[in-house]
């Protein structure tokens, strides 16, 4: 493979670091706007796969998605057919901002070279948090961030004679992996630092998830921190230990979350925020730089409700960032205004959704608020299949502005959070929200949709407080 840095043609060169959602959607969008004669595009990806869905890995491991290749949106060959010079298994090891060039190393051959750029996109993604514990590198301990990680885990599950699994962490990945392992016939224990699973919810809503997990046969250990990974004489994992107890395991999954992968950016002197992510302007241009953009899981974004920078590594944002960056790098104009913090997940048939601020988020930024929690159903109570749903809502004390919504329920619960996401973006009050003209028929909702019931109750509480 040629690692030369020679520039072809008379146009500019766009270099992209990272071949997944943000990086390749930026490359594709820039290519739509400018042909190969005007803009040469070179992209570097250190892994075996580009443009894949990390969000789908738990469902592939659990068997709902039958094969790995379904998670690949576009192959390297498809990108190359569109005149994007995608170099796989090639890791960028240095960014020379002053010299406008990057140094890359081919992972297999070790060959290194410099590639000059006119425009640079940093889309280095995130890395799983791997605590520095004794035994954490033992065979049988897995993170799940890439398709390679998913394949390695499936290989272990296929080889392992024992059927005991421990998942460390109870965020989205931890909860989804616990369910995937149950589906594969494992006995699953989840060890969680927090009071309840899903720390993206308030603990009272997390408790509903806790009950559902136990209903699946998952053993939940809350308020516990893993202190070491136990290994056998063969060096393989045998369990995990906390201060108070030990939990046997034939496989251990780390689901403790991710951090922005910004070592390259830090070494190049680019600006990082409080969470370690790159800071950009509204056009996703790295602050203080004229020709460097960044997007995806390696950046911090503005939370439109709190007004503060936040780290929200989600595929939805990464793809939007890529579109904005590609438009700007390709000579057009686009902005990414920020997020309200919407996320959904599920445990078996329990749907989990949140948007906006939790109680502790609102307190941290100095907002005073009222909270209400309502129990309702997904459909008219008399209609077959009506299932319970719990909606929690936060509203600002004096103004009644909606601050956040959390929903836990059965079928039809999670996507209702989108109503709240729109309301938050439009800065609606709960009173305005209560009069929204939402769709109604008995198969879809009660006459008063659960979100509207919450908004009515919050309106009353705000009035009482005022």
C-alpha positions in Angstrom: 0.0 0.0 0.0 1.4 3.4 -0.9 1.8 5.7 2.1 3.1 8.6 0.0 2.1 12.2 0.9 2.2 13.4 -2.7 -0.8 15.6 -3.6 -2.7 14.6 -6.8 -4.4 17.1 -9.1 -4.6 20.9 -8.6 -7.3 20.9 -5.9 -7.3 20.9 -2.1 -6.9 17.9 0.1 -9.2 17.0 2.9 -7.8 14.5 5.5 -10.2 12.7 7.8 -9.0 10.9 11.0 -11.4 8.2 11.9 -13.6 6.1 9.5 -16.8 5.7 11.4 -20.1 7.7 11.6 -18.8 11.3 11.9 -15.7 10.9 9.8 -17.2 9.1 6.8 -20.4 11.1 6.7 -18.2 14.2 6.6 -16.2 12.7 3.8 -19.3 11.6 1.9 -21.0 15.0 2.3 -17.9 16.9 1.2 -17.7 14.6 -1.9 -21.3 15.3 -2.8 -20.5 19.0 -2.9 -17.1 18.8 -4.6 -15.7 16.4 -7.2 -12.4 14.7 -7.0 -10.7 17.3 -9.2 -11.5 20.1 -6.7 -11.2 18.1 -3.5 -9.0 15.0 -2.8 -10.3 13.1 0.3 -8.0 10.8 2.3 -9.4 9.0 5.3 -7.5 7.0 7.9 -9.1 4.2 10.0 -7.1 2.1 12.4 -9.6 -0.7 12.7 -10.8 -3.4 10.4 -14.2 -1.8 9.7 -15.5 1.6 8.6 -19.1 3.1 8.9 -20.5 0.5 11.3 -23.1 0.8 14.0 -21.6 0.4 17.5 -25.1 0.8 18.9 -26.1 -2.5 17.2 -23.4 -4.6 18.9 -25.4 -5.8 21.9 -28.2 -6.9 19.6 -25.7 -8.9 17.4 -24.2 -10.5 20.5 -27.7 -11.3 21.9 -28.7 -12.9 18.6 -31.5 -10.4 17.4 -29.2 -9.3 14.6 -28.1 -12.5 12.9 -24.8 -11.4 11.4 -22.1 -8.8 11.9 -22.2 -7.4 8.3 -25.7 -6.1 8.9 -24.1 -3.5 11.2 -21.9 -2.2 8.4 -23.6 0.8 6.6 -21.0 1.2 3.9 -17.9 -0.9 3.1 -14.4 0.5 2.4 -14.9 -0.5 -1.2 -18.1 1.5 -1.5 -16.3 4.6 -0.1 -13.4 4.1 -2.5 -15.9 3.8 -5.4 -16.9 7.4 -4.6 -13.3 8.6 -4.8 -12.7 8.7 -1.1 -9.1 7.3 -0.5 -10.0 5.3 2.7 -6.9 3.7 4.2 -7.8 0.9 6.6 -5.7 -0.5 9.5 -3.8 2.9 9.4 -3.5 4.9 12.6 -2.7 8.6 12.7 0.0 9.0 15.4 0.6 12.8 15.2 -1.1 16.0 14.0 1.4 18.8 13.0 -1.0 21.8 13.1 1.7 24.4 12.1 2.9 22.2 9.2 -0.6 21.1 8.1 0.2 17.4 8.0 -0.5 14.2 9.8 1.8 11.2 10.5 0.2 7.8 9.9 1.4 4.3 10.6 0.1 1.1 9.0 -0.9 -1.1 11.9 0.2 -4.4 10.2 3.4 -3.4 8.4 4.6 -0.5 10.7 5.3 1.7 7.7 5.0 5.4 8.5 4.6 8.5 6.4 3.4 12.1 6.5 0.3 13.3 4.6 -0.2 17.0 4.1 -3.7 18.5 4.3 -5.5 21.8 3.4 -8.5 20.8 5.6 -8.6 18.3 8.5 -11.4 16.5 10.2 -10.8 14.9 13.6 -13.3 12.1 14.2 -11.3 9.9 16.5 -14.4 8.7 18.5 -14.3 7.4 22.1 -12.6 4.7 24.0 -14.2 2.4 26.6 -13.3 3.2 30.2 -11.0 0.4 31.4 -10.3 0.8 35.1 -6.8 0.1 36.3 -7.7 -3.0 38.3 -5.5 -6.0 39.0 -6.4 -8.7 36.4 -8.4 -6.4 34.1 -6.4 -7.5 31.1 -7.0 -11.2 31.7 -8.4 -13.3 28.8 -12.2 -13.3 29.1 -12.5 -9.6 30.1 -14.2 -7.7 27.3 -15.1 -4.1 26.3 -17.6 -3.6 23.5 -16.8 -0.5 21.4 -16.0 -1.9 17.9 -17.0 -4.8 15.7 -13.6 -6.4 16.5 -14.6 -6.2 20.2 -18.0 -7.8 19.4 -16.4 -10.6 17.5 -13.8 -11.3 20.2 -16.7 -11.5 22.8 -18.7 -13.9 20.6 -15.6 -16.0 20.2 -15.2 -16.2 24.0 -18.9 -16.9 24.6 -18.7 -19.8 22.0 -15.6 -21.3 23.7 -16.6 -20.8 27.3 -17.9 -24.0 29.0 -19.1 -22.1 32.1 -22.3 -20.1 31.8 -21.7 -17.3 34.4 -21.2 -13.7 33.3 -20.5 -10.5 35.2 -21.3 -7.1 33.7 -19.5 -4.2 35.3 -21.6 -1.0 35.0 -25.3 -0.4 34.5 -25.5 2.3 31.9 -26.8 1.8 28.4 -24.1 -0.7 27.3 -24.1 -2.6 30.6 -27.9 -3.0 30.7 -28.1 -4.0 27.0 -25.2 -6.4 27.3 -26.8 -8.0 30.4 -29.9 -8.7 28.4 -27.9 -10.0 25.4 -26.1 -12.5 27.7 -29.4 -13.6 29.3 -30.6 -14.3 25.7 -27.5 -16.5 25.2 -28.3 -18.6 28.3 -25.8 -17.1 30.7 -26.4 -16.4 34.4 -25.8 -12.7 34.7 -24.7 -10.5 37.6 -24.5 -6.7 37.1 -22.2 -4.9 39.5 -23.1 -1.2 39.6 -21.5 1.8 41.4 -24.7 3.8 41.5 -27.7 3.4 43.8 -29.8 2.2 40.8 -29.1 1.2 37.2 -29.2 3.8 34.4 -27.6 6.8 36.1 -28.9 8.9 33.1 -32.3 8.6 35.0 -33.1 9.9 38.4 -32.9 7.0 41.0 -36.7 6.8 41.4 -37.0 6.0 37.7 -33.9 3.8 37.8 -35.6 1.6 40.4 -38.2 0.6 37.8 -35.4 -0.6 35.5 -33.8 -2.4 38.5 -37.1 -4.4 39.0 -37.4 -5.2 35.3 -33.8 -6.5 35.3 -34.4 -8.8 38.3 -37.6 -10.0 36.5 -35.4 -11.2 33.7 -33.3 -13.2 36.1 -30.4 -10.7 36.3 -28.8 -10.4 39.7 -28.3 -6.6 40.4 -25.6 -5.6 42.8 -25.9 -1.8 43.4 -23.7 0.6 45.5 -20.7 -1.7 44.8 -17.4 -1.0 43.1 -15.2 -3.8 41.5 -11.7 -3.7 43.2 -10.1 -6.6 41.3 -10.6 -9.1 38.5 -10.0 -12.7 39.8 -8.1 -15.1 37.6 -7.3 -18.8 37.7 -4.0 -20.7 37.4 -4.4 -20.5 33.6 -4.6 -16.7 33.8 -8.2 -16.6 32.6 -10.9 -14.7 34.3 -12.6 -16.4 37.2 -14.7 -13.6 38.7 -14.7 -10.1 40.1 -14.3 -8.9 43.7 -15.7 -5.9 45.5 -14.8 -4.8 49.0 -17.5 -7.0 50.4 -17.9 -9.9 48.1 -16.7 -12.0 45.2 -18.8 -12.9 42.1 -17.7 -15.9 40.0 -17.6 -15.4 36.2 -16.5 -17.2 33.1 -16.7 -13.9 31.1 -16.7 -10.3 32.3 -18.0 -7.4 30.3 -16.9 -3.8 31.0 -19.9 -1.5 30.5 -18.6 1.5 32.5 -19.0 4.0 29.6 -16.6 5.8 27.3 -14.3 8.8 27.2 -13.4 11.0 24.3 -10.4 9.7 22.3 -8.5 13.0 22.2 -4.9 12.1 23.0 -3.9 13.1 19.4 -5.7 16.5 19.7 -4.3 17.1 23.2 -0.7 16.4 21.9 -1.3 18.9 19.1 -2.4 21.6 21.5 -6.0 21.8 20.4 -8.6 23.0 23.0 -10.4 20.4 25.2 -13.3 20.9 27.5 -14.0 19.8 31.1 -15.0 16.3 29.9 -11.9 15.9 27.8 -13.7 16.4 24.5 -12.7 18.8 21.7 -14.3 22.2 21.8 -15.9 23.5 18.5 -17.9 26.4 17.3 -21.4 26.1 15.8 -19.9 25.1 12.4 -18.1 22.2 14.2 -14.8 24.0 13.5 -12.2 23.4 16.3 -12.1 26.6 18.3 -9.2 28.9 17.3 -8.6 26.9 14.1 -9.5 28.0 10.6 -9.2 24.7 8.7 -9.7 21.9 11.4 -13.1 20.5 12.2 -14.1 17.8 14.8 -17.2 15.8 15.4 -18.7 12.6 16.9 -17.7 11.0 20.1 -14.5 13.0 20.5 -16.3 16.4 20.9 -18.3 18.2 23.6 -21.7 19.7 22.6 -23.8 22.5 24.0 -26.8 21.3 26.0 -29.6 23.7 25.0 -31.5 23.3 28.3 -28.6 23.9 30.7 -26.5 26.1 28.5 -23.4 24.2 29.4 -21.0 21.9 27.4 -21.8 18.3 27.8 -20.3 15.0 26.6 -23.0 13.0 24.8 -21.5 10.1 22.7 -24.4 9.0 20.4 -24.6 7.9 16.8 -27.4 10.4 16.1 -25.1 13.3 16.9 -22.1 11.8 15.1 -24.0 11.6 11.8 -25.3 15.1 12.1 -21.8 16.4 13.0 -20.5 14.7 9.9 -23.1 16.3 7.7 -22.4 19.7 9.1 -18.6 19.3 8.8 -18.8 17.8 5.3 -21.0 20.7 4.2 -18.5 23.3 5.6 -15.4 21.6 4.4 -17.0 21.2 1.0 -17.5 25.0 0.7 -21.1 25.2 1.9 -22.5 26.4 5.2 -24.2 24.5 8.0 -24.3 24.6 11.8 -25.0 22.2 14.7 -26.9 24.2 17.4 -26.6 21.6 20.2 -28.6 18.9 21.9 -31.3 18.4 24.6 -29.9 15.1 25.7 -32.4 12.6 24.3 -31.7 8.9 24.7 -33.7 5.6 24.6 -33.0 2.0 25.5 -34.7 -1.2 26.5 -34.5 -4.1 28.9 -36.5 -7.0 27.4 -39.9 -5.3 26.8 -39.3 -2.5 29.2 -38.6 0.8 27.3 -36.5 3.5 28.9 -36.3 7.1 27.7 -35.0 10.4 28.9 -34.5 14.0 27.6 -33.4 17.3 29.1 -32.1 17.5 32.7 -32.3 15.1 35.6 -32.9 16.6 39.1 -29.1 16.7 39.8 -28.4 18.4 36.5 -30.9 21.1 37.2 -29.5 21.6 40.7 -25.9 21.8 39.4 -26.7 24.7 37.0 -28.7 26.6 39.6 -32.2 26.0 38.3 -35.2 25.7 40.7 -37.8 23.2 39.6 -40.9 21.3 40.4 -41.2 17.5 39.6 -44.3 15.4 39.0 -44.6 11.7 38.3 -47.7 10.2 36.7 -48.8 6.6 36.1 -50.7 6.0 32.8 -51.1 3.5 30.0 -49.8 3.3 26.5 -53.3 2.9 25.0 -56.9 3.5 26.1 -57.3 1.3 29.2 -60.0 -0.8 27.7 -58.0 -1.5 24.4 -56.2 -4.8 24.2 -52.5 -4.5 25.0 -52.7 -1.4 27.1 -49.5 -1.4 29.2 -48.5 0.7 32.2 -46.2 3.7 31.7 -44.5 6.1 34.2 -43.7 9.6 33.2 -41.6 12.0 35.3 -41.4 15.7 34.4 -39.3 18.6 35.6 -40.5 22.2 35.1 -38.8 25.5 36.1 -40.4 26.9 39.3 -41.3 30.4 38.3 -41.6 30.2 34.5 -43.0 26.7 34.0 -40.4 26.0 31.3 -40.1 22.3 30.6 -36.6 21.1 31.9 -36.7 17.4 31.5 -38.8 14.2 31.0 -38.1 10.5 31.8 -40.4 7.7 30.7 -40.3 4.0 31.7 -42.9 1.7 30.4 -43.8 -1.1 28.0 -44.4 -1.0 24.2 -45.0 2.5 22.9 -43.3 4.3 25.8 -39.8 5.2 24.6 -40.6 7.1 21.5 -43.0 9.4 23.3 -40.0 11.1 24.6 -39.6 12.7 21.2 -42.6 15.0 22.0 -40.6 16.3 25.0 -37.4 16.7 22.9 -39.3 19.0 20.5 -40.9 20.9 23.4 -37.5 21.4 25.0 -35.9 22.6 21.8 -38.8 25.0 21.3 -38.5 26.1 25.0 -42.2 25.4 25.7 -43.7 25.8 29.1 -45.5 22.8 30.5 -48.8 24.8 30.1 -48.1 25.2 26.4 -47.2 21.5 26.2 -50.5 20.5 27.9 -52.4 21.9 25.0 -50.4 20.2 22.2 -52.6 18.6 19.5 -51.2 15.1 19.7 -52.6 12.1 17.7 -55.3 10.1 19.5 -57.1 6.8 18.9 -57.6 4.0 21.4 -55.0 1.7 19.8 -52.3 4.5 20.2 -53.0 6.3 23.5 -55.6 7.3 26.1 -57.7 10.4 25.4 -55.1 12.3 27.5 -51.6 11.1 26.3 -49.4 10.2 29.3 -47.0 13.1 28.3 -50.0 15.5 28.4 -51.1 14.2 31.7 -47.6 14.9 33.1 -47.7 18.4 31.6 -51.1 19.2 33.1 -50.0 18.0 36.5 -46.7 20.0 36.2 -48.7 23.1 35.2 -50.8 22.8 38.4 -47.7 22.3 40.6 -45.9 25.3 39.1 -49.0 27.5 39.7 -49.2 26.3 43.4 -45.5 27.1 43.8 -46.0 30.5 42.3 
